[in-house]
Amino acid sequence: MVHGKIRGKNSRVTQGQTTVAPVLCKLVAVILCGLLLSGCTRIQAREDRVVSLTGRERVLDALDPSDICVNVFGRSGLLATALPSSTLNPCKPLKELDPDGSHGGRPFAMELSDGTCVGGLFFAYSDGTSDPKPLLMASFGFLQDRWGTEASKFYNLYLKDPATRIPAHVLILDHPSAGPFFAGNDHLSVGSYDDARMWIEIAQRLKNDPAPSRIHLFGVSMSGQTVVHALIEDCRLGLNLFASGMAVSIAPDFHLAPGKQLAQLKTPKGIENPWGAYFGGVPKTTLTDMIQGEGLLMLVKKQFIPHYRRAGPADKEFKLQSGEVAVFFRQAFEERISYLRDHKQDRWNSEDFSRADLDAFMASTRIAGVIGRVHTPLVLVSAFDDPAVQRTMFEEVMLAANGNPWIAGIETDQGGHFGFNMPYGKDYIGRVVRLMIDPQVLGSWCGPQE
């Protein structure tokens, strides 16, 4: 059974290496043209689909962007990735959520059974009735937190307008590689199966308050790994916490992304880059890699460190120089593995996921190796022009998932790294989310409801 769509290997010339320089040189002109063409961001009217479609077929239909007029901004994966998260202010180049609470979200904090502290923002939903509402747990990947660029994007697209917001409670969680997590724990995690266990414990608390109708998961990039592992672990433990999952622009192997970007960073003189060993040295750097490396350092400087300080640690003077970033994150992640070994839990799946060291953990949690175990409705959507994740990684995941009827997956032509709103409009991902929290869609995923 073919479970989704993926483009042929030779169907496109890689954009990141051939078009980024002239595109960036003409960015101002592109922006002006984009303003004139902004009407193209709207999704064209679709014909009503036949009611006989299964829930999965309805989602695959919604994932197909072939009848959408592509915005000029969306024709570059780099622009689609960067522009929605950026400002024109050189002193504050990254968008973020207002930490003072004008967004309406309330702080969420919880200490887990192993002593790990987690946090986020909770956005309550009300439709004027007392009926239980669905809950969407969301996170946005490496270095991203409750106030970060991708949380800000998601809020502005899908929560800010009461008339069009997603009809569900939404909990935005810090990724365990983010500054607030470091503030609460003095170490960091690559996430994946470790993060999935955190989500399960959080969900066990939330099922009683606010007592949602069902709980659904939404993860971007590295948090896409969290979604997949959480669905699998939920079934393994027989908890039945999660009704569906969405993994958008998934980074399915930390060794390769963002591990490659970390391996390309400079280190202090005389210190080898600890991420380079996996590649046998420093990986060859392309122009796209250079741009991504600068973006990573900007996230550390303008988001990780300020948000670490904002979360309230004693060390308000914490600093991190560019040449220290690769070594710092490697050590912080290794410390988490040591912490997990020292705080062993009976429910950890030791048979499949190693805590021997960081490399062993990352290798054992690769998504291509576990995706076949998913038995809960799951959406996978990534873009051919994603500049952050090599398409061969997503292709490997799709091949491993082939024949799994619980998965609806697609690779689109445009969309960058969680930038699908640029080529296809905000309703592209928005309508998929609405379908994936719809009980009728999920109840008929593999066929008509009983």
C-alpha positions as CSV (number, residue, x, y, z in Angstrom):
1,M,0.0,0.0,0.0
2,V,1.4,3.4,-1.0
3,H,0.9,5.7,2.0
4,G,1.7,9.1,0.5
5,K,3.6,11.0,-2.1
6,I,7.3,11.7,-2.6
7,R,9.0,13.3,-5.6
8,G,11.5,11.5,-7.8
9,K,15.1,12.0,-7.0
10,N,15.9,13.8,-10.3
11,S,12.7,15.9,-10.5
12,R,14.2,19.1,-9.3
13,V,17.6,20.9,-9.3
14,T,18.6,21.7,-5.7
15,Q,17.6,25.3,-5.1
16,G,19.7,26.1,-2.1
17,Q,23.0,25.9,-3.9
18,T,22.1,27.5,-7.3
19,T,19.6,30.3,-6.6
20,V,20.2,31.6,-3.1
21,A,22.8,34.2,-3.9
22,P,20.8,36.1,-6.6
23,V,17.7,35.7,-4.6
24,L,19.2,37.3,-1.6
25,C,20.8,40.1,-3.6
26,K,17.3,41.0,-5.0
27,L,15.5,40.5,-1.7
28,V,14.1,44.0,-1.6
29,A,12.6,43.7,-5.1
30,V,11.2,40.3,-4.2
31,I,9.4,41.8,-1.1
32,L,7.9,44.5,-3.2
33,C,6.7,42.1,-5.8
34,G,5.4,39.8,-3.0
35,L,3.2,42.6,-1.7
36,L,1.6,43.0,-5.1
37,L,1.1,39.3,-5.4
38,S,0.0,38.6,-1.8
39,G,-3.4,37.6,-3.1
40,C,-1.9,34.4,-4.4
41,T,-1.4,33.1,-0.8
42,R,-5.1,32.1,-0.6
43,I,-6.1,28.6,-1.3
44,Q,-8.3,28.3,-4.3
45,A,-11.7,26.9,-3.8
46,R,-11.8,23.1,-3.7
47,E,-14.7,21.1,-5.1
48,D,-16.5,19.1,-2.4
49,R,-15.0,15.7,-2.1
50,V,-17.0,12.6,-2.1
51,V,-18.2,11.6,1.4
52,S,-17.1,8.0,0.9
53,L,-13.4,8.9,1.5
54,T,-11.8,7.4,4.6
55,G,-10.4,9.7,7.2
56,R,-6.9,9.0,5.9
57,E,-7.9,9.8,2.3
58,R,-9.5,13.1,3.4
59,V,-6.2,14.1,5.1
60,L,-4.1,13.0,2.0
61,D,-6.5,15.1,-0.1
62,A,-5.9,18.1,2.1
63,L,-2.2,17.6,2.0
64,D,-2.2,17.8,-1.8
65,P,-1.3,21.4,-2.7
66,S,-1.7,21.0,-6.4
67,D,-4.7,23.4,-6.6
68,I,-3.1,26.2,-4.6
69,C,-1.7,29.3,-6.3
70,V,1.9,29.5,-5.1
71,N,3.1,32.9,-3.6
72,V,6.3,34.3,-5.1
73,F,7.9,34.2,-1.6
74,G,7.4,30.4,-1.5
75,R,9.5,29.7,-4.5
76,S,12.6,29.7,-2.4
77,G,12.9,27.3,0.5
78,L,15.4,29.6,2.3
79,L,13.0,32.6,2.0
80,A,9.9,30.5,3.0
81,T,11.9,29.4,6.1
82,A,13.4,32.7,7.2
83,L,10.9,35.4,6.3
84,P,8.0,34.4,8.6
85,S,10.4,34.2,11.6
86,S,12.3,37.4,10.9
87,T,11.9,41.2,11.3
88,L,13.4,44.1,9.6
89,N,14.9,45.4,12.8
90,P,18.7,44.5,12.9
91,C,18.7,44.9,16.7
92,K,15.9,42.4,17.1
93,P,16.0,40.2,13.9
94,L,13.9,37.4,15.2
95,K,10.2,37.4,15.9
96,E,9.1,36.1,19.3
97,L,6.0,36.0,21.5
98,D,5.7,38.8,24.0
99,P,6.9,37.4,27.3
100,D,4.7,39.8,29.3
101,G,1.6,37.8,28.3
102,S,-0.3,40.0,25.7
103,H,-0.7,36.8,23.7
104,G,-3.2,35.4,26.3
105,G,-1.3,32.3,27.1
106,R,-0.7,31.3,30.7
107,P,2.6,29.8,32.0
108,F,2.8,26.1,32.3
109,A,5.4,24.4,34.6
110,M,5.7,20.9,35.8
111,E,8.3,18.8,37.6
112,L,8.4,15.2,36.3
113,S,8.8,12.1,38.3
114,D,12.6,11.9,37.6
115,G,13.1,15.5,38.7
116,T,13.1,17.0,35.2
117,C,11.5,20.5,35.0
118,V,9.5,21.3,31.9
119,G,7.6,24.5,30.9
120,G,5.6,26.2,28.2
121,L,2.5,28.3,27.5
122,F,-1.1,27.1,27.7
123,F,-3.7,28.7,25.4
124,A,-7.2,27.9,26.6
125,Y,-10.1,27.6,24.1
126,S,-13.7,28.3,24.7
127,D,-16.7,28.0,22.3
128,G,-19.2,29.1,24.9
129,T,-20.2,25.5,25.8
130,S,-19.2,23.3,28.7
131,D,-18.3,20.4,26.4
132,P,-14.8,19.0,26.7
133,K,-12.4,20.5,24.1
134,P,-9.5,18.8,22.3
135,L,-6.0,19.5,23.4
136,L,-3.1,20.1,21.0
137,M,0.4,19.6,22.5
138,A,2.9,21.4,20.3
139,S,6.7,22.0,20.1
140,F,8.9,23.4,17.4
141,G,12.3,21.7,17.6
142,F,15.9,22.4,18.2
143,L,16.5,25.6,20.3
144,Q,12.8,26.5,20.1
145,D,10.8,27.4,23.2
146,R,7.5,28.9,24.3
147,W,8.6,32.5,23.2
148,G,10.6,31.5,20.2
149,T,10.4,32.3,16.5
150,E,8.3,29.2,15.5
151,A,6.0,29.5,18.5
152,S,5.4,33.1,17.4
153,K,4.7,32.0,13.9
154,F,2.3,29.3,15.0
155,Y,0.5,31.7,17.4
156,N,0.0,34.4,14.7
157,L,-1.2,32.0,12.1
158,Y,-3.4,29.7,14.2
159,L,-4.2,31.2,17.6
160,K,-4.2,35.0,17.5
161,D,-7.5,35.6,15.7
162,P,-10.4,34.3,17.8
163,A,-12.6,34.0,14.7
164,T,-10.3,31.6,12.9
165,R,-8.1,30.0,15.6
166,I,-7.7,26.3,16.0
167,P,-10.7,25.0,18.0
168,A,-8.7,23.4,20.7
169,H,-6.7,24.1,23.9
170,V,-3.0,24.4,22.8
171,L,0.0,23.8,25.0
172,I,3.3,25.0,23.5
173,L,6.2,23.3,25.2
174,D,9.9,24.2,25.3
175,H,12.0,21.8,23.4
176,P,14.6,20.3,25.8
177,S,17.4,21.8,23.7
178,A,16.1,25.3,24.5
179,G,17.2,28.0,26.9
180,P,14.4,27.7,29.4
181,F,15.0,23.9,29.7
182,F,18.6,24.6,30.5
183,A,17.6,27.1,33.1
184,G,15.5,24.5,34.9
185,N,17.8,21.5,34.6
186,D,21.4,22.6,34.0
187,H,21.6,20.3,31.0
188,L,20.0,19.8,27.7
189,S,18.4,16.9,25.7
190,V,18.3,16.2,22.0
191,G,14.7,15.2,22.6
192,S,13.3,12.3,20.6
193,Y,12.4,9.3,22.8
194,D,13.5,11.2,25.9
195,D,11.2,14.1,25.0
196,A,8.4,11.7,24.2
197,R,8.5,10.3,27.7
198,M,8.1,13.8,29.0
199,W,5.1,14.4,26.8
200,I,3.5,11.3,28.1
201,E,3.9,12.3,31.7
202,I,2.6,15.8,30.9
203,A,-0.4,14.3,29.1
204,Q,-1.2,12.0,32.1
205,R,-1.6,15.2,34.2
206,L,-3.5,17.1,31.6
207,K,-6.1,14.4,31.0
208,N,-7.5,15.3,34.4
209,D,-7.2,19.1,34.1
210,P,-8.4,20.5,31.7
211,A,-9.9,17.0,31.0
212,P,-9.8,17.3,27.2
213,S,-11.9,15.3,24.9
214,R,-8.8,13.8,23.3
215,I,-5.1,14.8,23.1
216,H,-3.3,15.4,19.8
217,L,0.3,16.1,19.0
218,F,2.0,18.6,16.7
219,G,5.8,18.7,16.3
220,V,8.1,20.6,13.9
221,S,11.6,19.5,13.0
222,M,13.2,17.7,16.0
223,S,9.9,17.8,17.8
224,G,8.5,15.8,14.9
225,Q,10.7,13.0,16.3
226,T,9.0,13.6,19.7
227,V,5.6,13.1,18.1
228,V,6.5,9.8,16.5
229,H,8.1,8.4,19.6
230,A,5.3,9.5,21.8
231,L,2.6,7.8,19.7
232,I,4.7,4.6,19.7
233,E,5.4,4.7,23.4
234,D,1.8,5.5,24.2
235,C,0.7,2.3,22.5
236,R,3.6,0.2,23.9
237,L,2.5,1.2,27.5
238,G,-1.2,0.7,26.7
239,L,-2.1,4.3,27.9
240,N,-4.3,5.4,25.0
241,L,-3.5,9.0,25.7
242,F,-3.1,10.3,22.1
243,A,-5.6,10.4,19.3
244,S,-3.4,11.6,16.5
245,G,0.0,13.2,15.6
246,M,1.4,15.6,13.1
247,A,5.1,15.8,12.3
248,V,5.9,18.8,10.1
249,S,9.3,19.3,8.5
250,I,10.6,16.4,10.6
251,A,14.4,16.2,11.3
252,P,14.5,12.3,11.7
253,D,18.1,11.8,12.6
254,F,19.9,14.3,15.0
255,H,23.3,13.1,13.8
256,L,22.6,14.5,10.4
257,A,20.4,17.5,11.3
258,P,21.2,19.6,13.2
259,G,24.3,17.5,14.0
260,K,25.8,18.4,10.6
261,Q,25.3,22.1,11.2
262,L,26.9,21.8,14.7
263,A,29.8,19.8,13.1
264,Q,30.5,22.7,10.7
265,L,30.9,25.3,13.5
266,K,34.3,26.6,14.5
267,T,35.8,25.5,17.8
268,P,38.5,27.0,20.0
269,K,42.0,26.5,18.8
270,G,43.3,23.1,19.7
271,I,39.8,21.6,20.4
272,E,38.3,19.3,17.8
273,N,34.6,19.7,17.0
274,P,33.0,16.8,18.9
275,W,30.2,16.5,16.3
276,G,32.7,15.9,13.5
277,A,33.6,12.3,14.4
278,Y,30.4,11.0,13.0
279,F,31.3,12.5,9.6
280,G,35.0,11.5,9.8
281,G,35.9,15.2,10.2
282,V,34.3,18.5,9.4
283,P,31.6,18.0,6.7
284,K,32.0,19.9,3.4
285,T,30.2,23.3,3.7
286,T,27.9,24.6,1.0
287,L,26.6,28.1,0.7
288,T,23.3,26.9,2.2
289,D,25.2,25.3,5.0
290,M,27.0,28.6,5.7
291,I,23.7,30.5,5.8
292,Q,22.2,27.9,8.2
293,G,25.3,28.0,10.4
294,E,24.9,31.8,10.8
295,G,21.2,31.2,11.5
296,L,22.0,28.7,14.2
297,L,24.4,31.1,15.9
298,M,21.8,33.8,15.7
299,L,19.3,31.6,17.4
300,V,21.8,30.9,20.2
301,K,22.7,34.6,20.6
302,K,19.2,36.2,20.1
303,Q,17.0,33.4,21.5
304,F,18.7,30.7,23.5
305,I,20.7,33.0,25.8
306,P,18.0,35.7,26.4
307,H,15.3,33.1,27.0
308,Y,17.6,31.2,29.4
309,R,18.0,34.4,31.4
310,R,14.3,35.2,31.1
311,A,13.4,31.8,32.6
312,G,15.0,32.9,35.9
313,P,18.3,31.2,36.6
314,A,20.8,32.6,39.0
315,D,23.4,33.1,36.3
316,K,22.1,36.2,34.6
317,E,25.6,36.8,33.2
318,F,25.7,33.5,31.2
319,K,27.4,34.0,27.9
320,L,28.3,31.7,25.0
321,Q,30.8,32.7,22.3
322,S,30.4,31.5,18.8
323,G,33.4,29.2,19.0
324,E,32.0,27.6,22.1
325,V,28.6,26.6,20.8
326,A,29.4,23.1,19.3
327,V,31.3,22.0,22.4
328,F,28.8,23.5,24.8
329,F,25.8,21.7,23.3
330,R,27.7,18.4,23.1
331,Q,28.5,18.5,26.8
332,A,25.0,19.6,27.8
333,F,23.5,16.7,25.8
334,E,26.0,14.2,27.2
335,E,25.1,15.4,30.7
336,R,21.4,14.6,30.0
337,I,22.4,11.0,29.1
338,S,24.3,10.6,32.3
339,Y,21.3,12.0,34.2
340,L,19.0,9.5,32.5
341,R,21.3,6.6,33.5
342,D,21.4,7.9,37.1
343,H,17.6,8.3,37.3
344,K,16.5,5.0,35.7
345,Q,12.8,4.4,35.3
346,D,11.2,1.0,34.9
347,R,9.2,2.1,31.9
348,W,12.2,3.1,29.8
349,N,12.4,0.9,26.7
350,S,15.9,-0.3,27.3
351,E,15.6,-3.0,24.7
352,D,15.3,-0.5,21.9
353,F,16.8,2.8,23.1
354,S,20.3,3.0,24.5
355,R,21.5,5.3,27.3
356,A,25.1,4.1,26.9
357,D,26.2,7.5,25.5
358,L,24.9,10.3,23.3
359,D,25.9,8.7,20.0
360,A,24.2,5.4,20.9
361,F,21.0,7.2,21.9
362,M,20.8,9.2,18.7
363,A,21.5,6.1,16.6
364,S,18.9,4.0,18.3
365,T,16.1,6.7,18.1
366,R,16.4,7.4,14.4
367,I,12.8,7.7,13.0
368,A,13.4,5.5,10.0
369,G,14.1,2.6,12.4
370,V,10.9,3.0,14.4
371,I,8.3,4.5,12.1
372,G,6.8,1.1,11.2
373,R,5.6,0.8,14.8
374,V,3.1,3.6,14.6
375,H,-0.5,2.5,15.1
376,T,-2.2,5.9,15.6
377,P,-3.2,8.3,12.9
378,L,-0.1,10.3,11.9
379,V,0.6,13.0,9.3
380,L,4.1,13.5,7.9
381,V,4.6,16.6,5.7
382,S,7.9,17.9,4.5
383,A,9.1,20.0,1.6
384,F,11.4,19.2,-1.3
385,D,13.2,22.5,-0.8
386,D,13.7,22.2,3.0
387,P,17.1,23.9,3.5
388,A,17.6,22.4,7.0
389,V,16.9,18.7,6.4
390,Q,18.3,16.8,3.4
391,R,15.5,15.3,1.5
392,T,17.1,11.9,1.5
393,M,16.4,11.8,5.2
394,F,12.6,12.2,4.6
395,E,12.7,9.9,1.7
396,E,14.2,7.2,4.0
397,V,11.4,7.7,6.5
398,M,8.7,7.5,3.8
399,L,10.2,4.3,2.5
400,A,10.3,2.8,5.9
401,A,6.7,3.8,6.5
402,N,5.4,2.4,3.2
403,G,2.5,0.1,3.7
404,N,1.6,1.5,7.2
405,P,-2.1,2.4,6.9
406,W,-1.9,4.7,10.0
407,I,0.4,7.2,8.2
408,A,-0.5,9.9,5.7
409,G,2.6,11.5,4.3
410,I,3.6,13.8,1.5
411,E,6.6,15.7,0.3
412,T,5.5,19.1,-1.3
413,D,7.5,21.0,-3.9
414,Q,7.7,24.2,-1.8
415,G,7.5,25.0,1.9
416,G,11.1,25.2,3.2
417,H,11.4,24.3,6.9
418,F,8.0,24.9,8.4
419,G,7.4,27.7,6.0
420,F,4.4,26.2,4.2
421,N,2.3,29.3,4.8
422,M,4.6,31.2,2.4
423,P,3.9,29.2,-0.8
424,Y,0.5,27.8,0.1
425,G,-1.1,30.2,2.7
426,K,-1.8,29.6,6.3
427,D,-4.9,27.4,5.6
428,Y,-2.7,24.7,4.2
429,I,-1.4,23.4,7.5
430,G,-4.4,24.9,9.3
431,R,-6.9,22.6,7.6
432,V,-4.8,19.6,8.2
433,V,-4.7,20.4,11.9
434,R,-8.5,20.7,11.9
435,L,-8.9,17.4,10.2
436,M,-6.5,15.7,12.6
437,I,-8.5,16.8,15.7
438,D,-11.8,15.8,14.1
439,P,-13.2,12.7,15.8
440,Q,-15.1,11.7,12.6
441,V,-11.9,11.8,10.5
442,L,-9.9,9.8,13.1
443,G,-12.8,7.4,13.6
444,S,-12.9,6.6,9.9
445,W,-9.1,6.6,9.4
446,C,-8.9,3.2,7.9
447,G,-12.6,2.9,6.8
448,P,-16.1,3.8,7.7
449,Q,-16.9,4.3,11.4
450,E,-18.8,1.4,13.0
